[in-house]
Amino acid sequence: MTKAPARDRVRVSDNGSIVVPRLRAGWEPLAKQALVTVLITAAAAASSALPAWLLVSDVTSMWAGVLLAVLLLLVTATMTRWTQLTRLEIVVPLADFVAVGLLRFGTGQSRSVFLGIIVLPLIWIAAGRGRWRVGVPLIATCVTLLMPLALAPGNPLPVSELVRLLVTVTVFGAAAAVVNELSRRSLLQLTASQRSHQLAEDEITQGALVQQSLQPLDGSALPPAVHVAGACVPARTVGGDFYDWYPTPDGGTALILGDVMGKGVGAGMIATAVRTVIRSNLHIPDPAAAFQSTSIGLSTGNMTMLSAQFTTCFHARISANGTLRWVDAGHGLTLLRRHTGGSEFLRSKHLPLGVGADWMSTETELLTGDSIVSVSDGVLDLFGDDPASIDRYQAFINDRDDINTIVADIAALATDGDRLDDVTIVAATWGAPHARG
């Protein structure tokens, strides 16, 4: 027989949503039967302890009802271990009607105050799928009320008991019908919700595949004097960070890293649009012109939406002779690491894309073995949440021998723990692909 696996825990999905597991097959019947058993046992115990207030008409029948309820509890406990037994779950609430009937017969018959307990197995059955679940508990209710005919055949039922039977069946029948209809509607809504959720997950997965396909695979198409490395570890399935590199018509190399404020599909769509517009300007040697074109493209859209998801971005061109021409749109997280040791941040006062309207590029001469390392702000989170994190990050970069090691170590830090933000890094070395001499 198949053993039930351990119960799931509450978790967060890749797209950020909270997933709360339902009780596994076997545990749900156990919870329901535990309540029925507790009430029946408590009723018998109270009747035995308070005979002056609660009538006991047949001790044997009363405790037989308790015994049956306990046995049914053991059956449902077994279901938690062998899930194949849950196919017989319907037998448990049906037997509960008998247990309540025994309790009722033993605690005053028509004067028993414990008849209402049969509402629990009635709802248990009626809450399932199928209209037959309305009729079955009604028949079981009749069995409960007519049990005195089987347990005391010499005592005919009084007219009042027949009236009680008619009223009880009518009321409980209406309750079963309502519960069954509400359950049916809930199941339909749940099915529709699950279908919508699955479609959304499929779309997010497709978005992630598209985003991943836009990331550069390697630097084989670049000039041999330039060595590149990069990685992106999104906080969700689709992230708002992006990086890119590509050869330029003048024999140089273009390098991009962008960080859209926010996470998820919306940020990913804007990241894709920004990357595409910047890359479309590869024939223009000035990287600032790419930002001007991107700003014009963004301004044609919904300004309220775009201003809420601005993009910080670093864009550089490395010429064939090692001249670095760069522009920074509110990013400020790019290091120029000198081959001779040490590093410095490439700073600017320009505003991010979607906020600013004017950018100018800056020229810096690279020496053989010098590297450019640009990261998203999610990388700083890996080094603490205090102002000194940027110093620890810079020291981390300075201690590594080459950009391959830098990128690999940053990616390892990102995948080792939980991330609240996307982690992205792109790096390029000019003139000395592998190591700092």
Secondary structure, 3 states (H helix, E strand, C coil): CCECCCCCCCEECCCCCEECCCCCCCHHHHHHHHHHHHHHHHHHHHHHHCCCCCCCCCHHHHHHHHHHHHHHHHHHHHHCCEHHHHHHCCHHHHHHHHHHHHHHHHCCHHHCCCHHHHHHHHHHHHCCCCCHHHHHHHHHHHHHHHHHHHHCCCCCCCHHHHHHHHHHHHHHHHHHHHHHHHHHHHHHHHHHHHHHHHHHHHHHHHHHHHHHHCCCCCCCCCCCCEEEEEEEECCCCCCCEEEEEEECCCCCEEEEEEEECCCCHHHHHHHHHHHHHHHCCCCCCCHHHHHHHHHHHHHCCCHHHHHHCCEEEEEEEECCCCEEEEEEECCCCEEEECCCCCEEECCCCCCCECCCCCCCCEEEECCCCCEEEEECHHHHHCCCCCCCHHHHHHHHHHHCCCHHHHHHHHHHHHHHCCCCCCEEEEEEEECCCCCCC
